[in-house]
Amino acid sequence: MPLNYSKWDALELSDDSDIEGHPNVDKKSLIRLKQRTIHEQRETRKHRIAQLQADLACNSILEPRLQQIAKDVEAQGPPYFLATG
């Protein structure tokens, strides 16, 4: 009687590549770590956005002042430095 190997034709092999963490780390700890990392990155982005918005507000106040100073210095003409004696 010949052996029938047809049951092995549809065999699906899987590897552990779909596991994102180390096999010795339990899945709950890995999930908590990923959640914490996501929350920390979100807070960092929020802080950076707030910092950039504050910089923009400060720059919008300083820009006209700097332009006026540049015009005043240009209108004054040479010499642009103070003579020391």
VENKA-V575270 format. One record per residue. N is the residue number from 1. RES is the residue in three letters. SS is DSSP state (h for helix, s for strand, l for the rest). OMEGA is omega in whole degrees, -180 to 180 (999 if undefined). NEAR is the number of other C-alpha atoms within 10 Angstrom. Layout:
N & RES & SS & OMEGA & NEAR
N & RES & SS & OMEGA & NEAR
This chain:
1 & MET & l & -179 & 3
2 & PRO & l & 179 & 4
3 & LEU & l & -179 & 5
4 & ASN & l & -179 & 7
5 & TYR & l & -175 & 7
6 & SER & h & 179 & 8
7 & LYS & h & 180 & 7
8 & TRP & h & -178 & 8
9 & ASP & l & -176 & 7
10 & ALA & l & -178 & 7
11 & LEU & l & 177 & 8
12 & GLU & l & 178 & 6
13 & LEU & l & 177 & 5
14 & SER & l & 175 & 7
15 & ASP & l & -177 & 6
16 & ASP & h & -178 & 8
17 & SER & h & 179 & 7
18 & ASP & h & 175 & 7
19 & ILE & l & -173 & 9
20 & GLU & l & -177 & 9
21 & GLY & l & 178 & 14
22 & HIS & l & -178 & 9
23 & PRO & l & 180 & 9
24 & ASN & l & 179 & 6
25 & VAL & l & -178 & 9
26 & ASP & l & -172 & 10
27 & LYS & h & -179 & 14
28 & LYS & h & 178 & 9
29 & SER & h & 179 & 11
30 & LEU & h & 179 & 14
31 & ILE & h & 178 & 12
32 & ARG & h & 178 & 11
33 & LEU & h & 179 & 12
34 & LYS & h & 179 & 12
35 & GLN & h & 180 & 12
36 & ARG & h & 178 & 12
37 & THR & h & 179 & 12
38 & ILE & h & 180 & 12
39 & HIS & h & 178 & 12
40 & GLU & h & 179 & 12
41 & GLN & h & 179 & 12
42 & ARG & h & 178 & 12
43 & GLU & h & 178 & 12
44 & THR & h & 178 & 12
45 & ARG & h & 178 & 12
46 & LYS & h & 180 & 12
47 & HIS & h & -180 & 12
48 & ARG & h & 179 & 12
49 & ILE & h & 178 & 12
50 & ALA & h & 179 & 12
51 & GLN & h & 179 & 12
52 & LEU & h & 177 & 12
53 & GLN & h & 177 & 12
54 & ALA & h & 177 & 12
55 & ASP & h & 178 & 11
56 & LEU & h & 179 & 12
57 & ALA & h & 179 & 11
58 & CYS & h & -179 & 11
59 & ASN & h & 180 & 13
60 & SER & h & 176 & 11
61 & ILE & h & -176 & 10
62 & LEU & h & -175 & 11
63 & GLU & h & 179 & 11
64 & PRO & h & 178 & 11
65 & ARG & h & 180 & 12
66 & LEU & h & 178 & 12
67 & GLN & h & 179 & 11
68 & GLN & h & 178 & 11
69 & ILE & h & 179 & 12
70 & ALA & h & 178 & 12
71 & LYS & h & 180 & 11
72 & ASP & h & -180 & 11
73 & VAL & h & 180 & 13
74 & GLU & h & 180 & 11
75 & ALA & h & -179 & 9
76 & GLN & h & 179 & 10
77 & GLY & l & -179 & 8
78 & PRO & l & -3 & 8
79 & PRO & l & -179 & 8
80 & TYR & l & -178 & 9
81 & PHE & l & 178 & 6
82 & LEU & l & 179 & 6
83 & ALA & l & 177 & 6
84 & THR & l & -173 & 4
85 & GLY & l & 999 & 3
